[in-house]
Amino acid sequence: MSEDKKNQVSRRQFLNYTLTGVGGFMAAGMLAPMVRFAIDPVLQPEAEGEFVSADIAVEDITTEPQKVTFKIDQVDAWYESTVEKTAFVYKKEDGSIVAFDPTCTHLGCIVGWNTNDDYPQHFYCPCHDGLYTKDGVNVPNTPPTAPLSVYEHKIQNGILYLGKAIPREEA
């Protein structure tokens, strides 16, 4: 009989075990979303470096900059969307292809090619009179402090594919 009493759980022990278990379960329930929120973006594979078709054949690219639009799939944490991007594409005299990001390096407006009659054969930013030469270099004494970014590109089956925009050094 005394041995049965030794194996029995007292009321106090039962309450301690129960409260500890319930408290631990509730703490895990509160911490799990926080841990997942902190760790999940780090574990996601990066999509950088992927090339997207610009839907323009290499033979259609001229020596005059052309505005090309293309779409990329963008992921911001858990939000996925399709974003339309633009680029100015042209062939240099040696036949190599150049693709510029038309975002002005001054304040982020979109530049245009040959859009201002005062500055023919230049990229012009209408927001603050930013000016770039045909090779994307900012003209001294204008607001932009850096050249236009250049898209990585490759040619596959005669079609131009654009990748990530890479900022260039200040001129």
Summary of the structure (lengths in Angstrom):
residues: 171
radius of gyration: 29.6
end to end distance: 93.5
largest distance: 106.9
contacts: 428
relative contact order: 0.14
helix: 25%
strand: 35%
